[in-house]
Amino acid sequence: MKHFDTIIIGAGSVGLPLSYYLSVKGQDVAVIESEHSYGRGQNRAAIGGIRASHSDPAKIKICQMSLETIKDMEENHGISVDWVEGGYLYPVYEAEKETALKELLVKQKSFGLNIDWISPEKIKELVPGINPEGLLGGTFSPQDGSASPLKTAGAYYKLSLKAGTVFYFDEEVVSIEKDGDKIISVKTNKREISADVYINAAGANAKEIGMMCGLNLPVEPDSHEGGVTEPVKYFFRPMVVDLRSDLQSANFYYYQNEGGQIIFCVTPKPQIFGKDCDNTSEFLPLISRRIIALHPRLKNVRIRRTWRGLYPMTPDGFPIVGWPKDISNLFLAVGMCGQGFMIGPGLGRIISEILVNKTKKYDFILDQLSLYRQFAGTEMLK
Ligand SMILES: Cc1cc2nc3c(=O)[nH]c(=O)nc-3n(C[C@H](O)[C@H](O)[C@H](O)COP(=O)(O)OP(=O)(O)OC[C@H]3O[C@@H](n4cnc5c(N)ncnc54)[C@H](O)[C@@H]3O)c2cc1C
C-alpha cells in the first residue's frame, strides 16, 4: 500500500491550496477527488468574491492571508487568476442596518481592516445608476475584491503538481479503516492508500466522510443559485451586497468581472437544504426584480447562464477547522458555508504551518472554529 505524509480528501476550494502549501513544505501529499478533474465540486459554483471584512477574528485573519496570496499570484507565480481589487460595498437603505453596520465597523477597524462608512454621493460614484432613493450610505472596504474560482483552482493545481502532489481523480473515497483512535487507510473505488495524517476537505460531502470514521459533523449543504450576464462596458468596480431580505430571499450580491460580465447570486429564504443542483424557474424572476430595484441601470443587460450549487453549511455559518477529539490523525477543514473560495488559500497556508511547522500562533483560529463550540451564534455577514 502506498503511504503518504498527508492524504487530502477533495480537490476543491480548500483541498487544492492546502495540497500546494503542504507539498511545497516538503510533505508527500496525495489528493483524492471523485470528480474527473480539480475544482469541479462547489468551487466552480462560486462567483469569486474575496473579502477580509468579516465580523470575527478567525475569518478576518484567514481571508487577509487569502487576499495577500491571490493578489500576488501573478507576480509570484506568473499565473493570472483575474484578481480585481474592486472592494466590497454594503449600501444601506434601512436605519437599523445602518446602526448594525456602524457598530460592526468599530470591531472591524479594531482588527486593522481598511473599511469605512461612506456617503450616498460616494456610493453613486462607485456604482453609477444605483437607486438613490432612501440610500443612507454604506460600508466600503476598498482592498477586498474578486478572482476567478476556475482560474484559481487551475493555478493551485499546477503549482501543487509541480511541488510533487499526487492527484487521484475519478476516485471516490468509499471507506475509511480505523484501528482504535487512528485512521490506518482510506479505500477508494480503485485503491487503498495510507498516510500519517488525513484531511477531510470534502465540501458538501464532509458529513458522509465524517460518518465513515464515526464522526457526526454538523455540515448540511443548502443550495444557492448564481448567474452571469453578457459582457458590457466596465462601469462599476465593487462587489455590491444588499443585506435586505424580502419574502423569498435574504441577501444578494453581484459584481462586474474583468471581462465586463455581471455575476450575481442570491440567498434563498428559507434556506433550501439538500443537494439538489437543478436550476429553478423562480431564480431569474426573483434576482432580476431585486437587482433592478437596487440598480435600475442593469435592466437591459441580458443573462447568459445560471447555475445552482451548494453551500456546505454549519449551524452558525462558521467553518469547522481542527483535530476532532476521538481520531488522532484526522484534521477537519469543512463547513465553509458561502465562503470557501475566499477562505481556501489562507486556510491552506495556516493548516500547512500547523501541521508542518507545529506553530501555535493560530490556536485562536482552532479555538473559534472548533467542532466542539456551541454553534449558538450566527455570522452577521454570512
Ligand atoms: C452560487 C454560489 C456562489 C458562491 N459564491 C462564493 C463567493 O463569491 N466566494 C466564496 O468564497 N464562496 C462562494 N461560494 C461558496 C463556495 O463555493 C464553497 O464554500 C466552497 O467551494 C467550498 O469549498 P470546499 O473545498 O469545502 O468544497 P469543494 O470545492 O466542493 O471541494 C470538495 C471536493 O471534495 C470532493 N469529494 C466529495 N466527496 C468525495 C469523496 N467521497 N471522495 C473523493 N472526493 C470527494 C468533491 O468532488 C469536491 O471536488 C458560492 C457557492 C455558490 C453555490
PDBQT file of the ligand as one rigid body, heavy atoms in Angstrom, charges set to zero:
ROOT
HETATM    1  C1  LIG A 401     -23.925  30.172  -6.175  1.00  0.00    +0.000 C 
HETATM    2  C2  LIG A 401     -22.733  30.165  -5.246  1.00  0.00    +0.000 A 
HETATM    3  C3  LIG A 401     -21.932  31.298  -5.138  1.00  0.00    +0.000 A 
HETATM    4  C4  LIG A 401     -20.823  31.297  -4.274  1.00  0.00    +0.000 A 
HETATM    5  N1  LIG A 401     -20.025  32.408  -4.231  1.00  0.00    +0.000 NA
HETATM    6  C5  LIG A 401     -18.928  32.405  -3.421  1.00  0.00    +0.000 A 
HETATM    7  C6  LIG A 401     -18.064  33.535  -3.378  1.00  0.00    +0.000 A 
HETATM    8  O1  LIG A 401     -18.274  34.533  -4.053  1.00  0.00    +0.000 OA
HETATM    9  N2  LIG A 401     -16.978  33.484  -2.560  1.00  0.00    +0.000 N 
HETATM   10  C7  LIG A 401     -16.705  32.384  -1.781  1.00  0.00    +0.000 A 
HETATM   11  O2  LIG A 401     -15.721  32.397  -1.039  1.00  0.00    +0.000 OA
HETATM   12  N3  LIG A 401     -17.502  31.287  -1.833  1.00  0.00    +0.000 NA
HETATM   13  C8  LIG A 401     -18.604  31.275  -2.614  1.00  0.00    +0.000 A 
HETATM   14  N4  LIG A 401     -19.414  30.170  -2.654  1.00  0.00    +0.000 N 
HETATM   15  C9  LIG A 401     -19.151  29.054  -1.716  1.00  0.00    +0.000 C 
HETATM   16  C10 LIG A 401     -18.030  28.159  -2.204  1.00  0.00    +0.000 C 
HETATM   17  O3  LIG A 401     -18.322  27.709  -3.498  1.00  0.00    +0.000 OA
HETATM   18  C11 LIG A 401     -17.876  26.973  -1.239  1.00  0.00    +0.000 C 
HETATM   19  O4  LIG A 401     -17.847  27.417   0.103  1.00  0.00    +0.000 OA
HETATM   20  C12 LIG A 401     -16.552  26.250  -1.492  1.00  0.00    +0.000 C 
HETATM   21  O5  LIG A 401     -16.431  25.871  -2.840  1.00  0.00    +0.000 OA
HETATM   22  C13 LIG A 401     -16.420  25.039  -0.583  1.00  0.00    +0.000 C 
HETATM   23  O6  LIG A 401     -15.097  24.570  -0.719  1.00  0.00    +0.000 OA
HETATM   24  P1  LIG A 401     -14.705  23.084  -0.325  1.00  0.00    +0.000 P 
HETATM   25  O7  LIG A 401     -13.285  22.886  -0.705  1.00  0.00    +0.000 OA
HETATM   26  O8  LIG A 401     -15.131  22.844   1.072  1.00  0.00    +0.000 OA
HETATM   27  O9  LIG A 401     -15.660  22.203  -1.261  1.00  0.00    +0.000 OA
HETATM   28  P2  LIG A 401     -15.477  21.866  -2.822  1.00  0.00    +0.000 P 
HETATM   29  O10 LIG A 401     -14.877  22.967  -3.577  1.00  0.00    +0.000 OA
HETATM   30  O11 LIG A 401     -16.805  21.345  -3.265  1.00  0.00    +0.000 OA
HETATM   31  O12 LIG A 401     -14.416  20.675  -2.777  1.00  0.00    +0.000 OA
HETATM   32  C14 LIG A 401     -14.728  19.430  -2.185  1.00  0.00    +0.000 C 
HETATM   33  C15 LIG A 401     -14.292  18.344  -3.145  1.00  0.00    +0.000 C 
HETATM   34  O13 LIG A 401     -14.409  17.084  -2.492  1.00  0.00    +0.000 OA
HETATM   35  C16 LIG A 401     -14.780  16.133  -3.463  1.00  0.00    +0.000 C 
HETATM   36  N5  LIG A 401     -15.366  14.962  -2.785  1.00  0.00    +0.000 N 
HETATM   37  C17 LIG A 401     -16.509  14.930  -2.070  1.00  0.00    +0.000 A 
HETATM   38  N6  LIG A 401     -16.736  13.678  -1.609  1.00  0.00    +0.000 NA
HETATM   39  C18 LIG A 401     -15.693  12.924  -2.026  1.00  0.00    +0.000 A 
HETATM   40  C19 LIG A 401     -15.352  11.545  -1.867  1.00  0.00    +0.000 A 
HETATM   41  N7  LIG A 401     -16.138  10.698  -1.194  1.00  0.00    +0.000 N 
HETATM   42  N8  LIG A 401     -14.207  11.101  -2.456  1.00  0.00    +0.000 NA
HETATM   43  C20 LIG A 401     -13.390  11.931  -3.146  1.00  0.00    +0.000 A 
HETATM   44  N9  LIG A 401     -13.680  13.246  -3.333  1.00  0.00    +0.000 NA
HETATM   45  C21 LIG A 401     -14.810  13.735  -2.775  1.00  0.00    +0.000 A 
HETATM   46  C22 LIG A 401     -15.794  16.892  -4.309  1.00  0.00    +0.000 C 
HETATM   47  O14 LIG A 401     -15.979  16.313  -5.582  1.00  0.00    +0.000 OA
HETATM   48  C23 LIG A 401     -15.168  18.283  -4.379  1.00  0.00    +0.000 C 
HETATM   49  O15 LIG A 401     -14.389  18.480  -5.544  1.00  0.00    +0.000 OA
HETATM   50  C24 LIG A 401     -20.514  30.134  -3.509  1.00  0.00    +0.000 A 
HETATM   51  C25 LIG A 401     -21.306  28.994  -3.650  1.00  0.00    +0.000 A 
HETATM   52  C26 LIG A 401     -22.407  29.001  -4.503  1.00  0.00    +0.000 A 
HETATM   53  C27 LIG A 401     -23.238  27.760  -4.617  1.00  0.00    +0.000 C 
ENDROOT
TORSDOF 0
